Amino acid sequence: MTTRDSAQRPHTAPQGRSWLDRYFSITGRGSTPARELRGGLTTFMAMAYIIVLNPVILGGATDVNGDHLDPAQLTTMTALSAGLVTIMMGIVGRAPIACAAALGVMAVVAYQAAPVMTWPEAMGLVVWQGVIIIAMVVTGVRTAVMNALPRDLKIAIGVGIGLFVALIGLTNAGFVSKGEGGSLLQLGGAGDGGHLLGWPILIFVIGLTLAGVLLVRGIPGAIFYGIVGATALAVIVHHAFGLDTAQWGGGAPELPDSPIAVPDFGLLFQVDLFGAWTTAGPTTAGVILFTLVLAGFFDAVGTILAIGAKAGLTDVDGGMPRVNQILVTDGTGAVVGGLTSSSATLVFVESTAGVGEGARTGLSSVVTGGLFLTAIVFAPVFSIVPAEAASVAMVLVGVLMMTHVRDIDWTDMGVAVPAFLTIAMMPFAYDIAGGIGVGIIAHTVLRTAQGRTRDVGPLMWVLTAVFLFDFSMHAFGL
């Protein structure tokens, strides 16, 4: 994948630019500092829920000794790692990509690793995950994998992630939920009988409508204003009608008694790099590490490609500027996440919310990272934004990312079937890496069936074998 920077961009920067403009190529990428600021704010608001969600998931699980991680400490560590790694992404990768505790990796740590080892040992495996990913970047393996993916499959990955993000948004808002009476999904929240009930869902609908109207009118900051408007209305409604906090999907929009909370850094460096291999055994620890690497690797690949395409940073072959720096930062994020016990801090797909607001450079990531660091102290203020408001950005980002589906060659079934499976499996299976794996396998099989084996490429055969092994390993309980 190419590493050329703003020379690929259609905009030519004028002379006399500020050092900030020159460093981040703000003018060269057709942006402005105001857009980067707005994009960074929007990205933060779209992903701030992770500050609350990560402590809920990791804090709710127990390790092999029955120990819990302290939620207050997890809140501090989640914001700290997200802030540091996102700022690093902005300065080193110079891309509008934010990082935070990855949901897929988080689930593996909480429900696969912790039950068979201690928390420090589980976080030690997360550190090794990052080391392996960095090694793959340094040796060129990770970049080679990104280059090996066919153009149409790269587009499909971005579209699939868009649907995945939209589904998360709809679910977090309570607009759809797990089905009752045999259906997989249903309209409305759990227990609502397939109906849209309650003020929180109305807040989401109003916020989505506001942002949508502003978007079609071409108003800059449409998504951001939708989130702010929905949050303000949520605060008013919650206090005016005395709503139960349980009615809100991801934290009630309550005004805090104090805007400041004392941070707790007790989990910092509580990591055991080698204990997992003894406690869980080399085979079990190896399988868990393989799962962590695979999930983090392909989640990040798909997310980076999707964000790059949405931001207009990719070339005709899907290449992205400074991709090696971006990938190294992503791997470093896993190491940082392990050292802070907040799980791997990887690229976050909600970054597309900021891109939708015009973010094109690393300056927006510096803004987002700074807000995460601020959240360490001002966590009560940021917790005001309910999931129903943040979900506005996620749904509209899904709309924006879906537009790229027109660039797929649907007339060639060897392209159409893998592309469709990739797009469909991400939301349907709730798994980005799994969707990529199914698409890769389908591409290899169908191109071979068409007699076009040379179009597959050696590395695609290797990736096909890796995913077949991964799927089989879980299928047969290995």
LINUR-V611761 format. One record per run of one state. SS is the DSSP state (h for helix, s for strand, l for the rest). FROM is the first residue (numbers start at 1). LEN is the number of residues. If there is no record, write none. Layout:
BEGIN
((SS	FROM	LEN) (SS	FROM	LEN))
END
This chain:
BEGIN
((l	1	5) (h	6	3) (l	9	10) (h	19	6) (l	25	8) (h	33	15) (l	48	2) (h	50	10) (l	60	11) (h	71	23) (l	94	5) (s	99	3) (l	102	1) (h	103	14) (l	117	2) (h	119	20) (l	139	2) (h	141	8) (l	149	2) (h	151	22) (l	173	3) (s	176	3) (l	179	6) (s	185	3) (l	188	11) (h	199	18) (l	217	5) (h	222	20) (l	242	3) (h	245	3) (l	248	28) (h	276	4) (l	280	2) (h	282	29) (l	311	3) (s	314	1) (l	315	5) (s	320	1) (l	321	2) (h	323	17) (l	340	5) (s	345	3) (l	348	3) (h	351	6) (l	357	5) (h	362	21) (l	383	4) (h	387	21) (l	408	5) (h	413	17) (l	430	2) (h	432	18) (l	450	3) (h	453	3) (l	456	2) (h	458	18) (l	476	3))
END
